[in-house]
Amino acid sequence: MTQDISKYEYGTMCSEILLAVGGAENIANVFHCITRLRIVVKNRDLVDIEKLQNVKGIMKVIESSGQLQCVIGTDVPKVYDDFIAISGVQPGGEVEADKDAAKDIQEKKPNILIRGLNTLASCVTPGLYAIVAGGMIKGIISLLTATGLVASSSGIITVLNAVGDAPFYFMPFIIGYAAAKRFKVNEVFGIMTAGILMYSTFLNPAEGVTGYTFGFFDIPAYNYKGSIFPVILSVWVFSIIFHFIDKKMPKNLRIVFSGSLSFLIAAPLFLAFAAPIGNYIAVGMTSGFAWLFTHAGPLAGALFCGIIPLTIIFGIKGWSAIELQNIATLGYDYMLPNFFYSNLAVSGAILAYALKLPKGEKKSAAVSTGLVCILGITEPALYGLALPAKKPLFAAMAGGAIAGALAMILGVVTYAFSMPGITSIATYIDTGNNFLLLLIVMAVAWGASFAISFIINKKETV
């Protein structure tokens, strides 16, 4: 079906992307993160990568984790919406297209590890907008109370706490909605699955009650508030059972029986097995990283913060799930701040590089992208300047490593999830000196990378 692309803001870009990836029939899944349109294709041989790289509006195309990652910038949610509308691909990858043509496409599935990372990213990323909003509100609360502008016991803080805490407290509902999309069931079922896990009987069991017996199953009374992995696994279990039942059910009976029968079978299974396993995974990951950063703090901080520019360049995602779990479990996180330090390090390295450039378009681009890094957006600087020039990239990694090590020595943490830019500094405020220590690390991150970049980059002439 021919689409009128003129009514879409990014119609031309989306139609060109669609042609380059082999058409809607070749798309297995499509989603987006903060800056990238991520497309999983069925047959890589049908993709014209050169044509895709030349689409106006795409900064860079990276093939990683079984995805074609089109780096677009912060307008990517609007591009995604237009792409969905123009292509006919629905969230989750389904497409109403020529089924005979689709049969001719041989699907090539990535390995199980890559598919797992893709699934995790597609379940967590959609909720980051609400989570970042909540984190910024928590930062404002910290700023208001720390400066004494508003008393912590005031009604203003009570209301703001409700706003800021909501996406974290009810995170299972956000994750459940996104997971349902990923596993191709109605999103309401994902919300209902999260509601079962968050049911008050399980959240606040009677004194002395640790679980409930359901036939042959023992269902533990866990508190899944703020959880991620238990919900994803639970929705996955439900989706398997639902797809089987719905396929066998007569069409006129599906709306009545498919969901109810699926929950009758799936709920005991995910309450007894999938959700507790997800909880063990979450606790294990949190404890594992905590052990690593506790026993090898400076080394772990240096290594992690130093390689962040590479993880951005190659599109490696999934850290946010661990960071959110740390905040839910520990009340703070020590991994997310590294992205802040790294962004500042990229800024310092690029601005120092700008001083070595002659007047012109490249120098202007270096200055503008270097300043934007402070806000938490590094892709233009990394892809446009640091990666091609190499030395600014090395300087940013070195400065980030120094800052990461220092942050672990000083013990800097964040108390809420937020965009890792200058606007997030209020999330580091506590009753102690965490904020002051942050300022020291920020200065070191920017200053060290600036100095290294200035030294190793030679002055360029016209």
C-alpha positions in Angstrom: 0.0 0.0 0.0 1.4 3.4 -1.0 1.7 5.9 1.8 1.4 9.7 1.5 4.6 10.6 3.2 4.1 14.3 2.9 1.9 14.4 6.0 4.7 13.1 8.2 7.5 15.3 9.5 10.1 12.6 8.9 8.3 10.9 6.0 11.2 11.1 3.5 13.7 9.8 6.0 11.5 6.9 7.0 10.6 5.9 3.5 14.3 5.8 2.6 15.2 3.8 5.6 12.4 1.3 4.8 13.7 0.9 1.2 17.3 0.4 2.5 16.4 -2.3 5.0 14.6 -4.4 2.4 11.0 -3.3 3.1 8.5 -4.0 5.8 8.5 -7.7 5.1 12.1 -7.9 6.1 11.6 -6.3 9.6 11.5 -8.7 12.5 11.4 -6.0 15.2 11.8 -2.2 15.5 12.2 -0.1 18.7 14.3 2.9 19.8 16.4 4.1 22.7 17.2 7.7 23.6 19.0 8.5 20.4 18.8 5.5 18.1 16.3 3.8 15.8 17.0 0.1 16.3 15.9 -2.3 13.5 16.2 -6.1 13.7 15.9 -7.5 10.1 15.0 -11.1 9.1 17.5 -11.3 6.3 20.7 -9.2 6.4 21.4 -9.9 2.7 18.4 -7.7 1.7 19.8 -4.7 3.4 21.6 -2.0 1.4 23.9 -0.7 4.2 25.5 2.0 2.0 22.1 3.4 1.1 21.1 3.3 4.7 24.2 5.2 5.8 23.5 7.9 3.2 19.9 8.6 4.4 19.7 12.3 5.4 19.2 12.7 9.1 21.1 9.6 10.1 24.5 10.4 11.8 25.8 6.9 11.8 24.7 3.3 11.2 26.1 0.7 13.6 25.6 -3.1 13.3 25.6 -4.5 16.7 23.7 -7.0 18.9 21.9 -8.3 15.8 20.5 -4.8 15.1 20.9 -2.0 12.6 21.2 1.0 14.9 20.5 4.2 13.1 21.9 7.1 15.2 19.5 10.0 14.8 19.5 12.0 18.0 16.9 13.1 20.5 14.2 13.4 17.8 14.2 9.6 17.5 10.8 9.1 19.2 9.1 11.2 16.5 11.1 9.4 13.7 10.0 6.1 15.3 6.3 7.0 15.3 6.5 8.1 11.6 8.4 4.9 10.7 5.7 2.8 12.4 3.0 4.7 10.5 4.6 4.6 7.1 5.9 1.0 7.2 2.9 -0.7 8.6 5.2 -2.4 11.1 3.6 -2.5 14.5 5.5 -2.1 17.8 6.9 -5.5 18.4 7.8 -6.2 14.8 4.5 -7.5 13.4 3.7 -6.3 9.8 0.6 -6.6 7.7 2.1 -7.3 4.4 2.3 -9.7 1.5 2.5 -13.0 3.3 3.6 -14.9 0.2 6.5 -12.5 -0.2 7.3 -12.8 3.5 7.5 -16.6 3.1 10.3 -16.1 0.6 12.4 -14.4 3.2 14.7 -16.7 5.2 14.9 -15.4 8.7 18.3 -15.3 10.2 18.1 -15.2 14.0 20.9 -13.9 16.1 22.3 -16.0 18.9 20.6 -16.4 22.2 22.8 -13.9 24.1 22.2 -11.1 21.5 18.5 -11.9 21.5 18.5 -11.7 25.3 20.2 -8.2 25.2 17.7 -7.0 22.5 14.8 -8.2 24.6 16.1 -6.5 27.8 16.7 -3.2 25.9 13.3 -3.3 24.2 11.5 -3.9 27.6 13.4 -1.3 29.6 14.0 1.6 27.1 10.4 2.7 26.6 10.0 3.3 30.3 13.1 5.5 30.6 11.3 8.6 29.7 9.0 8.3 32.8 11.9 7.1 34.9 14.1 10.0 33.9 11.3 12.4 34.6 10.8 10.9 38.1 14.6 11.0 38.7 14.7 14.7 37.8 11.8 15.4 40.2 13.7 13.6 43.0 16.7 15.7 42.2 14.6 18.9 42.6 13.3 17.6 45.9 16.9 17.1 47.1 17.8 20.5 46.0 14.8 22.2 47.7 15.3 20.5 51.0 19.1 20.7 51.0 19.0 24.5 50.5 16.2 24.9 53.1 13.8 26.5 50.6 11.2 24.0 51.5 10.9 21.9 54.7 11.1 18.1 54.2 7.8 17.7 56.1 5.8 20.2 54.0 2.9 19.2 51.8 4.9 20.4 48.8 7.5 17.8 49.3 4.9 15.1 50.0 3.2 15.8 46.6 6.5 16.0 44.8 7.6 12.7 46.3 4.5 11.1 44.9 5.4 12.4 41.5 9.0 11.4 41.6 8.6 8.0 43.2 5.7 6.9 41.0 7.7 5.5 38.1 10.0 3.7 40.4 7.4 2.3 42.8 5.2 1.2 39.9 8.0 0.2 37.6 6.6 -3.3 37.1 3.6 -1.8 35.3 5.9 0.2 32.9 8.1 -2.8 32.3 5.0 -5.1 31.9 3.5 -2.8 29.2 6.8 -2.8 27.2 7.4 -6.5 27.7 3.9 -7.3 26.4 4.8 -5.3 23.2 8.0 -7.2 22.9 6.4 -10.6 23.3 3.5 -9.7 21.0 0.5 -9.9 23.4 -2.0 -7.1 24.3 -0.3 -4.5 26.4 -3.1 -4.7 28.9 -2.1 -8.3 29.7 1.4 -7.0 30.5 -0.1 -4.5 32.9 -2.3 -7.2 34.5 0.7 -9.5 35.0 2.5 -6.7 36.8 -0.6 -6.1 38.8 -0.6 -9.7 40.0 3.0 -9.4 41.1 2.2 -6.1 42.9 -1.0 -7.4 44.5 -1.1 -6.1 48.1 -1.3 -9.7 49.6 2.1 -10.4 48.2 3.6 -7.0 48.9 2.4 -6.8 52.5 1.7 -10.4 53.7 0.3 -11.0 57.2 2.8 -11.2 60.0 4.6 -14.6 59.9 3.4 -15.4 56.3 6.2 -16.1 53.9 4.2 -17.7 51.1 1.1 -19.4 49.9 0.2 -22.9 48.7 -1.5 -23.2 45.3 -2.0 -26.9 44.6 1.4 -28.4 44.1 3.0 -24.9 44.0 4.5 -22.9 46.8 4.2 -19.2 45.9 6.6 -16.9 47.9 5.3 -13.6 49.2 8.0 -11.4 47.6 7.8 -7.6 47.3 8.4 -6.9 43.6 8.1 -3.1 43.9 10.6 -1.5 41.5 11.5 -4.8 39.9 12.4 -5.5 36.3 13.5 -9.1 35.7 10.6 -10.8 37.5 8.1 -8.9 35.3 9.9 -9.6 32.1 10.1 -13.3 32.8 6.5 -13.4 34.0 5.2 -11.7 30.8 7.3 -14.1 28.7 5.8 -17.1 30.4 2.3 -15.7 30.0 2.9 -14.9 26.3 4.0 -18.5 25.5 0.8 -19.9 27.0 -1.4 -17.2 25.6 -0.1 -17.7 22.0 -0.7 -21.4 22.3 -4.3 -21.1 23.6 -5.3 -18.2 21.4 -4.1 -20.1 18.3 -6.3 -23.1 19.2 -9.3 -21.0 20.3 -12.2 -20.3 17.9 -12.1 -16.6 16.9 -15.5 -15.7 18.3 -14.5 -17.1 21.7 -11.0 -15.6 22.0 -12.0 -12.4 23.8 -13.7 -14.3 26.5 -11.5 -17.4 27.0 -8.0 -16.8 25.7 -6.9 -14.4 28.3 -8.7 -16.0 31.2 -7.5 -19.5 30.5 -4.0 -18.2 29.9 -3.8 -16.5 33.3 -5.3 -19.5 35.1 -2.4 -21.5 33.8 0.3 -18.9 33.7 -0.2 -17.0 37.0 0.7 -19.9 39.3 3.7 -20.7 37.1 5.2 -17.2 37.0 4.4 -16.5 40.7 6.0 -19.8 41.8 8.9 -19.9 39.4 9.5 -17.2 36.8 9.2 -14.1 39.1 11.3 -15.6 42.0 14.0 -16.6 39.4 13.9 -13.0 38.1 14.3 -11.8 41.7 17.3 -14.1 42.2 18.8 -12.7 38.9 18.3 -9.2 40.0 19.8 -9.7 43.5 22.7 -11.7 42.0 23.6 -9.0 39.5 23.3 -6.3 42.1 25.4 -8.2 44.6 27.9 -9.2 41.9 28.6 -5.7 40.7 28.5 -4.4 44.3 31.2 -7.0 45.1 33.3 -6.0 42.1 33.1 -2.3 42.8 33.7 -2.8 46.5 36.7 -5.1 46.2 38.3 -3.6 43.1 36.7 -0.2 43.2 39.3 2.1 41.5 40.2 -0.5 38.9 36.5 -1.3 38.2 35.6 2.4 38.0 38.5 3.1 35.7 37.7 0.2 33.4 34.0 0.8 33.3 34.1 4.6 32.8 37.0 4.3 30.4 35.2 2.1 27.9 31.9 3.9 28.0 32.6 5.8 24.7 33.1 2.5 23.0 29.9 1.1 24.4 28.1 4.1 23.0 29.8 3.8 19.6 29.0 0.1 19.3 25.5 0.5 20.8 25.9 -1.8 23.7 22.9 -1.4 26.0 21.4 -3.0 29.1 23.2 -1.0 31.8 20.1 0.9 32.8 18.4 -2.4 34.0 21.3 -2.9 36.5 21.4 0.8 37.5 17.6 0.8 38.2 17.9 -2.4 40.1 20.7 -0.9 42.2 18.5 2.1 43.1 15.6 -0.2 43.9 17.7 -2.6 46.0 20.4 -0.3 47.5 18.8 3.1 47.4 21.6 4.5 45.3 23.7 3.6 42.3 27.4 3.9 41.5 27.3 2.9 37.8 25.1 5.6 36.2 27.4 8.4 37.4 30.2 7.0 35.2 28.2 7.9 32.2 28.1 11.5 33.5 31.8 11.6 34.0 32.3 10.0 30.6 30.1 12.7 28.9 32.2 15.4 30.6 35.4 13.7 29.5 34.2 13.6 25.9 33.3 17.3 26.2 36.8 18.2 27.5 38.5 16.2 24.8 36.5 17.6 21.9 36.8 21.2 23.1 40.6 20.8 23.5 40.6 19.4 20.0 38.7 22.4 18.8 41.5 24.7 19.9 43.8 22.8 17.5 41.6 23.3 14.5 41.7 26.2 12.1 38.6 28.5 11.9 35.9 26.9 9.9 33.0 24.5 9.9 34.9 21.7 11.6 36.0 24.0 14.5 32.4 25.3 14.9 31.1 21.7 14.9 33.7 20.7 17.6 32.7 23.6 19.8 29.0 23.0 19.5 29.1 19.2 19.9 31.6 19.5 22.8 29.2 21.8 24.7 26.2 19.6 24.0 28.1 16.7 25.6 27.7 18.4 29.0 24.0 18.0 28.6 24.4 14.2 28.1 24.3 13.9 24.3 27.7 12.6 23.0 26.8 10.8 19.7 27.4 13.9 17.5 30.8 14.5 19.0 31.8 10.8 19.1 30.7 9.9 15.6 31.4 13.2 13.9 34.8 14.1 15.4 36.2 11.8 18.1 36.0 8.5 16.2 37.4 9.9 12.8 40.2 11.8 14.5 41.0 8.9 17.0 43.1 11.0 19.5 40.2 12.9 21.0 38.5 9.5 21.6 41.6 8.2 23.3 41.8 11.3 25.5 38.1 11.0 26.4 38.6 7.4 27.4 41.7 8.2 29.5 40.0 11.1 31.2 37.0 9.0 31.9 39.1 6.2 33.4 40.8 8.7 35.7 37.5 10.1 36.8 35.9 6.6 37.3 38.8 5.5 39.5 38.6 8.7 41.6 34.8 8.4 42.0 35.2 5.0 43.4 37.9 6.1 45.8 35.7 9.0 47.0 32.5 6.9 47.0 30.3 9.1 44.8 26.8 7.8 44.1 23.5 9.0 42.6 20.2 8.6 44.5 17.8 8.7 41.5 17.9 7.7 37.8 18.3 10.6 35.4 19.9 11.6 32.2 23.7 11.7 32.8 24.2 15.4 32.1 24.7 18.6 34.0 20.9 18.8 34.6 21.1 15.7 36.8 23.5 17.1 39.4 20.7 17.6 42.0 20.2 13.8 42.1 23.6 13.5 43.9 22.6 15.7 46.8 22.4 14.1 50.3 22.9 15.1 53.9 26.6 14.5 53.6 29.3 15.6 51.2 28.4 13.4 48.2 27.6 16.5 46.1 30.9 18.2 46.8 32.8 15.0 45.9 30.8 14.9 42.7 31.9 18.4 41.8 35.6 17.3 42.3 35.1 14.2 40.0 33.3 16.4 37.4 36.2 18.8 37.3 38.8 16.0 37.1 36.8 14.2 34.3 36.6 17.4 32.1 40.0 18.8 33.0 42.0 15.5 32.6 40.5 14.7 29.2 41.0 18.4 28.1 44.7 18.3 29.1 45.4 14.9 27.5 43.6 15.9 24.3 45.4 19.2 24.1 48.7 17.5 24.5 48.3 14.6 22.1 46.5 16.5 19.3 48.7 18.5 16.9 47.6 21.9 15.6 45.9 21.5 12.2 46.3 24.0 9.4 44.0 24.7 6.5 
